[in-house]
């Protein structure tokens, strides 16, 4: 169930989905940066990180 919630958050608000799994690490900051550059790159990165 936690994985479903992370993926759902990654689709709606990408940095939050990454934060739920990794905390305030490199993955979170990279997701936040990509989301600022464009929502789609941030979402794709968040989903990729959470499913790998």
N, CA, C and O atoms as a GROMACS GRO file, in nm:
protein
  208
    1UNK      N    1   0.082  -0.121   0.000
    1UNK     CA    2   0.000   0.000   0.000
    1UNK      C    3   0.086   0.126   0.000
    1UNK      O    4   0.049   0.225  -0.062
    2UNK      N    5   0.199   0.123   0.069
    2UNK     CA    6   0.287   0.239   0.072
    2UNK      C    7   0.341   0.272  -0.066
    2UNK      O    8   0.357   0.389  -0.100
    3UNK      N    9   0.369   0.169  -0.144
    3UNK     CA   10   0.421   0.191  -0.278
    3UNK      C   11   0.316   0.260  -0.366
    3UNK      O   12   0.350   0.349  -0.443
    4UNK      N   13   0.190   0.220  -0.354
    4UNK     CA   14   0.082   0.283  -0.430
    4UNK      C   15   0.071   0.431  -0.395
    4UNK      O   16   0.055   0.514  -0.484
    5UNK      N   17   0.079   0.463  -0.269
    5UNK     CA   18   0.071   0.602  -0.224
    5UNK      C   19   0.189   0.684  -0.277
    5UNK      O   20   0.171   0.799  -0.319
    6UNK      N   21   0.309   0.625  -0.277
    6UNK     CA   22   0.426   0.695  -0.329
    6UNK      C   23   0.411   0.723  -0.478
    6UNK      O   24   0.442   0.833  -0.524
    7UNK      N   25   0.364   0.625  -0.555
    7UNK     CA   26   0.347   0.643  -0.699
    7UNK      C   27   0.238   0.746  -0.726
    7UNK      O   28   0.254   0.830  -0.815
    8UNK      N   29   0.130   0.742  -0.651
    8UNK     CA   30   0.022   0.840  -0.668
    8UNK      C   31   0.074   0.981  -0.639
    8UNK      O   32   0.044   1.074  -0.714
    9UNK      N   33   0.150   0.997  -0.534
    9UNK     CA   34   0.208   1.128  -0.504
    9UNK      C   35   0.308   1.170  -0.611
    9UNK      O   36   0.318   1.288  -0.644
   10UNK      N   37   0.382   1.073  -0.667
   10UNK     CA   38   0.479   1.105  -0.772
   10UNK      C   39   0.410   1.155  -0.897
   10UNK      O   40   0.466   1.236  -0.971
   11UNK      N   41   0.289   1.109  -0.923
   11UNK     CA   42   0.214   1.156  -1.039
   11UNK      C   43   0.156   1.294  -1.012
   11UNK      O   44   0.158   1.381  -1.099
   12UNK      N   45   0.104   1.315  -0.893
   12UNK     CA   46   0.038   1.443  -0.861
   12UNK      C   47   0.138   1.552  -0.822
   12UNK      O   48   0.132   1.664  -0.874
   13UNK      N   49   0.230   1.520  -0.732
   13UNK     CA   50   0.331   1.615  -0.682
   13UNK      C   51   0.463   1.538  -0.671
   13UNK      O   52   0.492   1.480  -0.566
   14UNK      N   53   0.543   1.536  -0.778
   14UNK     CA   54   0.660   1.448  -0.782
   14UNK      C   55   0.756   1.456  -0.664
   14UNK      O   56   0.796   1.350  -0.615
   15UNK      N   57   0.796   1.573  -0.616
   15UNK     CA   58   0.892   1.572  -0.504
   15UNK      C   59   0.836   1.508  -0.377
   15UNK      O   60   0.913   1.451  -0.298
   16UNK      N   61   0.707   1.516  -0.355
   16UNK     CA   62   0.648   1.456  -0.235
   16UNK      C   63   0.657   1.304  -0.241
   16UNK      O   64   0.689   1.240  -0.140
   17UNK      N   65   0.631   1.247  -0.357
   17UNK     CA   66   0.642   1.101  -0.371
   17UNK      C   67   0.783   1.053  -0.344
   17UNK      O   68   0.802   0.949  -0.280
   18UNK      N   69   0.882   1.126  -0.393
   18UNK     CA   70   1.022   1.088  -0.370
   18UNK      C   71   1.058   1.109  -0.223
   18UNK      O   72   1.130   1.028  -0.165
   19UNK      N   73   1.010   1.217  -0.164
   19UNK     CA   74   1.039   1.246  -0.024
   19UNK      C   75   0.987   1.136   0.068
   19UNK      O   76   1.052   1.103   0.168
   20UNK      N   77   0.870   1.080   0.037
   20UNK     CA   78   0.813   0.975   0.122
   20UNK      C   79   0.905   0.853   0.131
   20UNK      O   80   0.908   0.786   0.234
   21UNK      N   81   0.978   0.824   0.025
   21UNK     CA   82   1.065   0.708   0.028
   21UNK      C   83   1.208   0.741   0.071
   21UNK      O   84   1.266   0.668   0.151
   22UNK      N   85   1.265   0.851   0.021
   22UNK     CA   86   1.407   0.877   0.041
   22UNK      C   87   1.437   0.988   0.140
   22UNK      O   88   1.553   1.010   0.175
   23UNK      N   89   1.336   1.058   0.186
   23UNK     CA   90   1.361   1.170   0.275
   23UNK      C   91   1.421   1.287   0.199
   23UNK      O   92   1.390   1.307   0.082
   24UNK      N   93   1.506   1.362   0.264
   24UNK     CA   94   1.562   1.485   0.206
   24UNK      C   95   1.698   1.460   0.142
   24UNK      O   96   1.791   1.538   0.160
   25UNK      N   97   1.709   1.351   0.068
   25UNK     CA   98   1.837   1.315   0.005
   25UNK      C   99   1.851   1.372  -0.135
   25UNK      O  100   1.773   1.458  -0.178
   26UNK      N  101   1.951   1.323  -0.204
   26UNK     CA  102   1.982   1.369  -0.339
   26UNK      C  103   1.864   1.347  -0.434
   26UNK      O  104   1.836   1.432  -0.519
   27UNK      N  105   1.797   1.234  -0.421
   27UNK     CA  106   1.684   1.204  -0.510
   27UNK      C  107   1.574   1.309  -0.497
   27UNK      O  108   1.515   1.350  -0.597
   28UNK      N  109   1.546   1.352  -0.375
   28UNK     CA  110   1.444   1.453  -0.352
   28UNK      C  111   1.481   1.585  -0.419
   28UNK      O  112   1.399   1.645  -0.489
   29UNK      N  113   1.605   1.630  -0.398
   29UNK     CA  114   1.646   1.759  -0.452
   29UNK      C  115   1.650   1.757  -0.605
   29UNK      O  116   1.616   1.856  -0.669
   30UNK      N  117   1.692   1.645  -0.663
   30UNK     CA  118   1.692   1.633  -0.808
   30UNK      C  119   1.549   1.634  -0.862
   30UNK      O  120   1.522   1.695  -0.965
   31UNK      N  121   1.459   1.566  -0.794
   31UNK     CA  122   1.319   1.567  -0.834
   31UNK      C  123   1.259   1.707  -0.824
   31UNK      O  124   1.183   1.748  -0.912
   32UNK      N  125   1.292   1.778  -0.719
   32UNK     CA  126   1.243   1.915  -0.702
   32UNK      C  127   1.296   2.006  -0.813
   32UNK      O  128   1.222   2.086  -0.868
   33UNK      N  129   1.423   1.993  -0.845
   33UNK     CA  130   1.484   2.074  -0.951
   33UNK      C  131   1.419   2.043  -1.086
   33UNK      O  132   1.386   2.135  -1.161
   34UNK      N  133   1.402   1.916  -1.118
   34UNK     CA  134   1.339   1.880  -1.245
   34UNK      C  135   1.194   1.926  -1.251
   34UNK      O  136   1.146   1.963  -1.358
   35UNK      N  137   1.124   1.924  -1.139
   35UNK     CA  138   0.986   1.970  -1.136
   35UNK      C  139   0.978   2.121  -1.160
   35UNK      O  140   0.885   2.169  -1.224
   36UNK      N  141   1.076   2.196  -1.110
   36UNK     CA  142   1.080   2.339  -1.137
   36UNK      C  143   1.103   2.368  -1.284
   36UNK      O  144   1.048   2.464  -1.338
   37UNK      N  145   1.185   2.286  -1.350
   37UNK     CA  146   1.211   2.304  -1.493
   37UNK      C  147   1.092   2.264  -1.579
   37UNK      O  148   1.075   2.314  -1.690
   38UNK      N  149   1.010   2.177  -1.528
   38UNK     CA  150   0.891   2.132  -1.600
   38UNK      C  151   0.828   2.018  -1.524
   38UNK      O  152   0.897   1.932  -1.471
   39UNK      N  153   0.698   2.017  -1.520
   39UNK     CA  154   0.628   1.916  -1.440
   39UNK      C  155   0.654   1.775  -1.493
   39UNK      O  156   0.675   1.683  -1.415
   40UNK      N  157   0.654   1.759  -1.626
   40UNK     CA  158   0.669   1.626  -1.685
   40UNK      C  159   0.806   1.564  -1.653
   40UNK      O  160   0.811   1.448  -1.613
   41UNK      N  161   0.918   1.637  -1.670
   41UNK     CA  162   1.046   1.576  -1.633
   41UNK      C  163   1.053   1.534  -1.486
   41UNK      O  164   1.109   1.430  -1.453
   42UNK      N  165   0.997   1.615  -1.399
   42UNK     CA  166   0.995   1.581  -1.256
   42UNK      C  167   0.912   1.458  -1.229
   42UNK      O  168   0.951   1.373  -1.148
   43UNK      N  169   0.799   1.447  -1.296
   43UNK     CA  170   0.712   1.330  -1.276
   43UNK      C  171   0.778   1.204  -1.330
   43UNK      O  172   0.774   1.099  -1.265
   44UNK      N  173   0.838   1.213  -1.447
   44UNK     CA  174   0.904   1.096  -1.506
   44UNK      C  175   1.019   1.049  -1.416
   44UNK      O  176   1.034   0.930  -1.392
   45UNK      N  177   1.099   1.142  -1.368
   45UNK     CA  178   1.210   1.107  -1.280
   45UNK      C  179   1.159   1.043  -1.151
   45UNK      O  180   1.212   0.942  -1.106
   46UNK      N  181   1.056   1.101  -1.092
   46UNK     CA  182   1.003   1.049  -0.965
   46UNK      C  183   0.951   0.907  -0.983
   46UNK      O  184   0.978   0.820  -0.900
   47UNK      N  185   0.878   0.882  -1.088
   47UNK     CA  186   0.826   0.747  -1.112
   47UNK      C  187   0.940   0.650  -1.138
   47UNK      O  188   0.939   0.538  -1.088
   48UNK      N  189   1.040   0.693  -1.215
   48UNK     CA  190   1.154   0.608  -1.245
   48UNK      C  191   1.230   0.571  -1.117
   48UNK      O  192   1.266   0.455  -1.097
   49UNK      N  193   1.254   0.670  -1.031
   49UNK     CA  194   1.328   0.644  -0.907
   49UNK      C  195   1.250   0.551  -0.814
   49UNK      O  196   1.308   0.464  -0.750
   50UNK      N  197   1.120   0.570  -0.807
   50UNK     CA  198   1.040   0.489  -0.716
   50UNK      C  199   1.020   0.346  -0.766
   50UNK      O  200   0.997   0.255  -0.685
   51UNK      N  201   1.029   0.324  -0.896
   51UNK     CA  202   1.006   0.189  -0.946
   51UNK      C  203   1.134   0.112  -0.973
   51UNK      O  204   1.128  -0.009  -0.999
   52UNK      N  205   1.250   0.176  -0.968
   52UNK     CA  206   1.373   0.102  -0.997
   52UNK      C  207   1.418   0.020  -0.879
   52UNK      O  208   1.520  -0.049  -0.887
   0.00000   0.00000   0.00000
